[in-house]
């Protein structure tokens, strides 16, 4: 197993949902974590919650969809962590069907969900090479498999992430000693869901949605394996899509 204590980890989109729970679990295991989100309020909340752990946690506000935002993030990585061992890419947005979105809106989703992952990975690889290796973990989605109506834009981004990660692994893992993994969760009771908190709780109880903590558990499990877990698909018993 890989001991996470002292590992330098960037979690993108760590202020809500899966990212937030992942930050808390990694810091609890002694990792040194930096995360970011677009809004200061949720960032302050996760930093306060995570500080109870044995590791260290840092946070900034930034937008994963822009080059300027990610440049800012990785300057902070260099200053606060002095290197990078692991990347957990969680920053993502939900989307309406293509025909119900303005072009600027669906382009913003693609820049966040897909381009942001590629750009984060490229910057992370540069730093991992300097440390002799590392681990890239991308949070994808089973939407790439189920192709539910209403998810055309979202599914396109997650299918891109899946293809990118599987191909990237063949390009860099052996040569650069960098593992590449994808987690594919089903419906999760996060802020991305359009239903109310009460409806989410009911869906979890009926095993139609996953707890965000369950997906974070899986992320931590993958990061601590000595083997390269390439794909891990996690579904509720009876998938609820909206």
WOZI-V331573 format. One record per pair of residues at least 24 apart in sequence whose ideal C-beta (glycine too) atoms are under 10 Angstrom apart, sorted by the first residue. I is the first residue (numbers start at 0). J is the second residue. Records with the same first field share a line. If there is no record, write none. Layout:
I->J  J
This chain:
0->220  222  223  224  225
1->84  85  134  178  221  222  223  224  225
2->28  29  30  223
3->27  28  29  30  31  32  53  54  84  85  219  222  223
4->28  29  30  31  53  54
5->29  30  31  54  55  84
6->30  31  32  54  80  83  84  85  133  134  222  223
7->31  32  33  54  55  76  79  80  81  82  83  84  85  126  127  130  133
8->32  33  34  54  56  76  80  83  84  85  86  87  133  134  136  222
9->33  34  35  57  72  73  75  76  80  83  84  85  86  87  88  119  122  123  126
10->34  35  45  49  56  58  85  86  87  88  89  90  136  138  215  218
11->35  36  61  63  69  72  86  87  88  89  90  91  111  115  116  119  123  137  138
12->36  37  63  87  88  89  90  91  92  111  112  115  119  138
13->41  42  45  46  49  56  58  87  89  90
14->38  39  40  41  42  43  44  45  46  58  60  89  90  190
15->41  42  44  45  89  90  91  189  190  191  211
16->89  91  138  187  188  189  190  191  192  211  214  215
17->87  89  91  138  182  184  187  189  191  209  210  211  212  213  214  215  217  218
18->45  87  88  89  90  91  138  189  211  214  215  218
19->44  45  48  49  89  189  190  211  212  215
20->45  48  49  89  187  189  210  211  212  213  214  215  216  218  219
21->45  49  87  89  136  138  182  211  212  214  215  216  217  218  219  222
22->46  48  49  52  54  56  58  87  89  215
23->48  49  50  51  52  56  212  215
24->49  52  212  215  216  218  219  222
25->49  52  54  56  85  87  215  218  219  222
26->50  51  52  53  54  55  56
27->51  52  53  54  219
28->52  53  54  219  222  223
29->53  54  55
30->54  55  56  84  85  219  222
31->55  56  57  79  80  81  82  84
32->56  57  58  79  80  85  87
33->57  58  59  72  73  75  76  78  79  80  83
34->58  59  61  72  87  89  90
35->59  60  61  62  63  68  69  71  72  75  76  90
36->60  61  62  63  90
37->61  62  63  64  68  90  111
41->190
55->79  80
61->90
62->90  107  110  111  115
63->88  89  90  91  92  110  111  112  114  115  116  118  119
64->90  92  106  107  108  109  110  111  112  113  114  115  118
65->107  110  111  114  115  118
66->110  114  115  118
68->111  115  118
69->114  115  118  119  121  122
70->118  122
72->118  119  122
73->118  119  121  122  123  125  126
76->122  123  126
77->122  126
80->126
81->126  130
82->126  127  129  130  133
83->122  123  124  125  126  127  129  130  133  134
84->123  126  127  130  131  132  133  134  222
85->123  127  133  134  135  136  177  178  222
86->116  119  120  122  123  124  126  127  133  134  135  136  137  177  179
87->119  134  135  136  137  138  180  182  215  218  219  221  222
88->112  115  116  117  118  119  120  123  135  136  137  138  139  160  164  181
89->116  136  137  138  182  189  214  215  218
90->115  116  119  138
91->115  116  137  138  139  140  153  156  157  160  189  191
92->152  153  156  191
93->150  152  153  189  190  191  192  193
94->149  150  151  152  153  154  155  156  191
95->149  150  151  152  153  193
96->148  149  150  151  152  153
97->149  150  151  152  155
98->151  152
99->149  151  152
100->151  152
104->152
105->151  152  153  155  156
106->152
108->152  153  155  156
109->152  153  155  156  159
110->156
111->156
112->139  140  152  153  155  156  157  159  160
113->155  156  157  158  159  160  163
114->156  159
115->156  160
116->156  157  159  160  163  164
117->159  160  163  164  167
120->160  163  164  167  171  177  179
121->167
123->177
124->167  170  171  175  177  179
127->171  175  176  177  178
128->171  174  175  176  177
130->176  177
131->175  176  177
132->172  175  176  177  178
133->171  175  176  177  178  179
134->172  176  177  178  179  180  221  222  223  224  227  228
135->164  167  168  171  172  177  178  179  180  181
136->164  178  179  180  181  182  217  218  219  221  222  228  231
137->161  163  164  167  179  180  181  182  183
138->180  181  182  183  184  187  214  215  217  218
139->163  164  180  181  182  183  184  230  231  232
140->181  182  183  184  185  186  187  232
141->183  184  185  186  232  233  234  238  240
142->183  184  185  186  240
143->181  183  232
144->183  185  232  234
145->185  234  238  240
147->186  238  240  241
148->240  241
149->240  241
150->240  241
153->191
157->181  183
161->230
164->229  230
165->229  230
168->227  229
172->227  229
177->227
178->221  222  224  225  226  227  228  229
179->227  228  229
180->218  221  222  224  227  228  229  230  231
181->221  228  229  230  231  232
182->214  215  217  218  220  221  228  230  231  232  233
183->214  217  230  231  232  233  234
184->208  209  211  213  214  217  218  231  232  233  234  235
185->209  214  232  233  234  235  236  237  238  239  240
186->234  235  237  238  239  240  241
187->211  212  213  214  215  233  235
188->212  213  235  239
189->214
192->239  240  241
193->241
194->239  241
198->239  241
199->239
201->239
202->235  237  238  239
203->235  239
205->235  236  237  239
206->234  235  236  237  238  239
207->235  236  237  238  239  240
208->235  237  238  239  240
209->233  234  235  236  238
210->235
